[in-house]
Amino acid sequence: MDKFWLKSYPAGVPAEIDSTQYGSVVALLEDAFSRFAKRDAYVCMGKRLTYAQVDALSLQLGAWLQGCGLAPGARVALMMPNVLTYPVAIAAVLRAGFTVVNVNPLYTARELKHQLNDSGASAIIILENFATTLEQVVRETGIRHTVVVSMGDLMGVKGKLVNFIVRNVKKMVPAFSLPDAIPLARALAIGRRKTMKPVAQNHDSIAFLQYTGGTTGVSKGATLSHGNIIANVLQSEAWLQPVLNKEPKVEQFVIVCALPLYHIFALTACCLLGTRTGGLNILIPNPRDVGGLIKELSRFRINMFPAVNTLYNGLLNHPAFASLDFSALKVSNGGGMAVQKAVADRWVKLTGCPISEGYGLSETSPCATCNPADMTEYNGTIGLPFPSTEIAILDDNGAPVPIGEAGEIAIRGPQVMVGYWNRPDETAKVMTPDGFFKSGDVGIMDANGYTRIIDRKKDMILVSGFNVYPNEVEGVVAAHPGVLECACVGVPDATTGEAVKLFVVRRDPALTAEQLMDFCREQLTAYKKPKFIEFRTDLPKTNVGKILRRELRDEPASARQSAAEAA
C-alpha cells in the first residue's frame, strides 16, 4: 500500500517502529522498573509510589495470584477507579502470566455478570465501594478468588484517614458480604512470603480483554496481545518525539491521568506509555468533580493532558481553571470522541497548547491516527496514520474509494486486535481478508493523508435522501455562546423519513429554541437544520465522558413526541 501520508510526517517521527525490542509487555514494564527505580511513578491524593515500589508490590500481588492455582492465561478482572492499587494490579496480573479484564466500576450487576461470564474470569480485584454489585452476581459467575481494595490502600498512615472519610463521613461504601474475599493487605502479606515464578510470554500471548460495543453495540472483548500493546506504546512514543526532543526538554513528563484506567485510551496513553518513558502519572479517582480535579492539578506543572472533548469543555467552563499554570504543558491529546472547534479554540487560547486530536478504538489498542504533536492550530481532522499503520477508506463493497471521497475507515497495523474473545462470527464481520479492521466510522482522507471523520455509519441521519452527519451539526451548535453541550440524533418523520433532533444543555439560561434555529439556519443548509430542539439539564454519557447518542435515539416514541411538542 502506498503510504503517501509519510510526506506529511513531522521531522523526527519514523515511518516504522521496531516492537521486537520487547518480547512481552512484562519485559517493557520490568525494563522501566529497573531504569527508573528511584523516580515517582504514580501520585494519588498526595501519596506517591516510586517505580521500585510498584515493582515490589506487583511481585507480591503476582505471587499471591499464582498461589491461587489459576490456569495459565487465566482472566483476572480489575474493577476500580484510578487509585494506586490499579497500576500495581495491572503489572501483577501480567507478570504472573494472566490476562487483565478491565471492568467499568459503575457497571450494574447485570453488566458485570455478563462481562465476568463472557471473559471466563476466575479472579477479581475490586474496590470495596463496588463490592455490593459483585455480591449480587458472584455465585452466578466463575469467580473463585476476590481481593477487596480500599481507597486508602498503599497510602500508609494517610490511607487510614482516607478510608475513615470514605466509609464513615461520605458513606461511599455500601454494606456487602463476600465471605471468601480477602483484603489487599492480606494478599500482599501472603505474596511477600512467596516467590513469583517468571512466566514465558511472547507477542502472541493475550494481555488484555478490553470490552467494547464495537461496531454493533453488542458488548464483547477485544482480544489484545502483548504484541498489540507493545506496538501501540512504541508508536505513541515515536509520535511524541518532536515534543519530547523540543527545548526546554523535560526530564520527567507529568501526565494527567483523569480518564479512567479501565478505558483503553488512559491504559495506553497514561499508564503504559508513562511507564515506558519514566513519567509521573497523576491519578484522578473522580474526574467528574471538576473543582477537585483543578485543585489537584494546581499542585503540579503538568506536561501532558490526554482527555476527551467533554472533560476539556468542563474544565474550561470552571472559573478556577484559568488560574492554573500551563507554562510546562507540551501535549494535549484529544480522543474518544470528536473534539469540537469551539472547545479547541478556547483551550489553546487559555493554555497555549493546541489539542492534538487522534483516533482509535479498543480494537486498535487504541491509537491508529493522530495529528502532529507539534501542531500549532486545530484543523478538524484526526490526523495521519501512526508509524507502521495503514488507513484505507472503503466503500460498501470493501473496495478503496478515491482520495477525497467518503467511506468506512479501515485500519491495518501491529496494534490491531487478535479478534473478539470467543466470537469468530463477530470478528469475521469487521476484519477484511487482507487484515484491515473495519471501524464502522465514515471518513474522508485528503491528498496529504489527513482523515476527517464524518460520523459513525449507524449515527448518520437520512433526510429526504440526503446524508446528515451529527458531528457537523453538533460542531456548529457548540459554537453558539449560549450552548454548554449538545447532541443530535435522527428521529422518524412522516415527510422526510428522518428529521434532525437536537438536545441542548444551556450555558445561557435565557437561550431559546428560536434563537438556536436562527443560528443553525445561518450555518447549515436546510436539510441539515434541526427540526426539533429539546433543552435538558444534562446529557447521558459514558464514564469516559462520551455522549451516548444511542440512549437519546432509543427513547420511546411517546417521549420524543412530548419533547418535540415542548420544544
Secondary structure, 3 states (H helix, E strand, C coil): CCCHHHHHCCCCCCCCCCHHHCCCHHHHHHHHHHHCCCCEEEEECCEEEEHHHHHHHHHHHHHHHHHCCCCCCCEEEEECCCCCHHHHHHHHHHHCCCEEEECCCCCCHHHHHHHHHHHCCCEEEEEHHHHHHHHHHHHHCCCCEEEEECCCCCCCHHHHHHHHHHHHHCCCCCCCCCCCCEEHHHHHHHHHCCCCCCCCCCCCCEEEEEEECCCCCCCEEEEEEHHHHHHHHHHHHHHCHHHHCCCCCCCCCEEEECCCCCCHHHHHHHHHHHHHCCCEEEECCCCCCHHHHHHHHCCCCCCEEEECHHHHHHHHCCCCHHHCCCCCCCEEEECCCCCCHHHHHHHHHHHCCCEEEEEECHHHCCEEEECCCCCCCCCCCCCEECCCCEEEEECCCCCECCCCCEEEEEEECCCCCCEECCCHHHHHHHECCCCCEEEEEEEEECCCCCEEEEEEHHHCEEECCEEECHHHHHHHHHCCCCEEEEEEEEEEECCCEEEEEEEEEECCCCCCHHHHHHHHHHHCCHHHCCCEEEECCCCCECCCCCECHHHHHCCCHHHHHHHHHHC
